[in-house]
Amino acid sequence: MPGAGMPAEKSMNFGPSARRMMGRLRPHRLPLVVIVGLALVSVGFSVYGPKILGHATDLIFSGVIGRQLPAGTTAEQAVAAARASGNDNFADMLARMDLVPGVGIDFTALGRVLLLALGLYLAASLLMWWQGWLLNGVVQRTVLRLRAEVEEKLNRLPLPYFDKQPRGELLSRVTNDIDNISQTLQQTLSQLLTALLTLVGVLAMMFWLSPLLALVALVAVPLSVVVTGAIAKRSQQKFIAQWKHTGELNGQIEEAFTGHELVKVFGRQREVEATFTAKNEELFQASFGAQFISGIIMPAMMFVGNLSYVAIAVVGGLRVASGSMSLGDVQAFIQYNRMFTQPLTQVAAMANLLQSGVASAERVFAVLDADEQSPDPAAPARVTDPHGRVEFERVSFRYEPDKPLIDDLSLVAEPGHTVAIVGPTGAGKTTLVNLIMRFYELDAGRITLDGVDVTTLSRDDLRGRIGMVLQDTWLFGGTIRDNIAYGRPTASDEEIVAAAKATFVDRFVRSLPDGYDTVIDEEGSNVSAGEKQLITIARAFLAEPSLLILDEATSSVDTRTEVLLQRAMAALRSDRTSFVIAHRLSTIRDADLILMMENGSIVEQGTHERLLAARGAYHRLYQSQFSQPDPVLPPDPTPQTAASVQG
């Protein structure tokens, strides 16, 4: 049965999560009503089918018995003759049957009955197909809407959320878990509805035919529940671990594939393979346990069903012999018993699938329920006179409440100036520019752009005025032209080429066979690291931002190209403020203002010459890069002799 052998995770809060998952079907009320109606009629036809086939069995059995009786007598005479001979059971059976002594099977009546049964089953199948078609549309539209909501939610989540979520785990939630929800809704809604309707219909027919046999059949229900419950309890922990290990394995694979070059360079293939093997083994153990236990449920249910079948066959045979039931009714009842146990088995199988789907739904709902970034103002302010003046007014920020990073920071970046930010790793340099773009919200103070508080601007407006180039370049799968135009999609080809020439992209693009139409693969492996960085700089220049942020943007280009880029930036940053984060102090000597940061605070600020003359923190950092005395090596405690060296 579908879902019977499927590994699943047990949900942590099944009831509310299941209701919430089913509640997403609410916009499709009318199609769902039609689906329920079609299922009701289809199940009704299917349930009545065995009764008609039982009547066909009675016609055949009556014809066989009637042919053996003397012709010319009546049915009452045949019954009386059987009683006179002392065969009361046979007489009772004859009294129950509709037969004509000496006449065989009525094939005309039998044909009509079989055609009726065929018509009912055909109609039931067509209605079930129609129901499945409608249900598939409802489920897929629901999942389509869920995917769209998750995508929109990801765009509204703040950057700290992604800092705390492994990418592979998040990808697993928005791909594997949503696929699992789709499969669960597709299978459980149809089969669970059909199974429940079949249970009700079959149970009604069974009590109509024989209350005694119905009670015999119902004995299997509590027995099945006990057996299923006892087996399912043993699998709970493995069910919980199933999707957890899936997400962890996805995260490990994504990390290994993203950094496969580093893995190979440092010769860590075996460690990566060992980690993968360990995670894969954990997933295997959880999946195997869940599948094995789910597989036990089916044989156990079949065993209980077979016990019920034997009991019904024995009791039904005795009732036929006593004339209490016709053979056709017993045959129909046996079919009903099979139809009764099959939905029970389906429901048991659907329980695991439903648990798995609800568990996946909980993981997706956790993304949908995550705290979003603060909304933009209802009436956002506008920068009426853009020049790129940035001012920090007593700004405080920390990633963790108990770990201070930036405290009471104030600075002013005037329009057209280049502000260089230097300092040791972890000093807060990148954090400073992230705060300007509102990737993180301030704990205290405020930041203004051209006199307007950035929190009063819409994020789109604020970030549309900023161009940023990171040390870690990112190119999209597409042509070089498309990657440059990403900065301003409405730019003309002439503007794209002009930006490329200004950033010295044009000189290497012209050497490529397809020029600007050269397709860059997903990892940008067909262009060098320096060329990728040049393309990202061209993309930022094309955007024509008021504020330019360069976070180690020239770290992957050669010295000559770096000098040319600095000249190009000097020409292009007229009336623009530039923030440059740099480790190589030679690249920021001409900056209008240099900020020396340590532990989230600006300890020194000024021009290159003034900071060197102050002989403070900046001077020490500069000396560490450009004054490299020969290290004093300690004496070798074990001098080597010529013989030892030769050996």
Secondary structure, 3 states (H helix, E strand, C coil): CCCCCCCCCCCCCHHHHHHHHHHCCHHHHHHHHHHHHHHHHHHHHHHHHHHHHHHHHHHHHHHHHHHHCCCCCCHHHHHHHHHHCCCHHHHHHHHHCCCCCCCCCCHHHHHHHHHHHHHHHHHHHHHHHHHHHHHHHHHHHHHHHHHHHHHHHHHHCCHHHHHCCCHHHHHHHHHHHHHHHHHHHHHHHHHHHHHHHHHHHHHHHHHHHCHHHHHHHHCHHHHHHHHHHHHHHCCHHHHHHHHHHHHHHHHHHHHHHHCHHHHHHCCCHHHHHHHHHHHHHHHHHHHHHHHHHHHHHHHHHHHHHHHHHHHHHHHHHHHHHCCCCCHHHHHHHHHHHHHHHHHHHHHHHHHHHHHHHHHHHHHHHHHHCCCCCCCCCCCCCCCCCCCCCEEEEEEEECCECCECCEEEEEEEECCCCEEEEECCCCCCHHHHHHHHCCCCCCCEEEEEECCEEHHHCCHHHHHHCEEEECCCCCCCCEEHHHHHHCCCCCCCHHHHHHHHHHCCCHHHHCCCCCHHHCEECCCCCCCCHHHHHHHHHHHHHHCCCCEEEEECCCCCCCHHHHHHHHHHHHHHCCCCEEEEECCCHHHHCCCCEEEEEECCEEEEEECHHHHHHHCCHHHHHHHHHHCCCCCCCCCCCCCCCHHHHHC
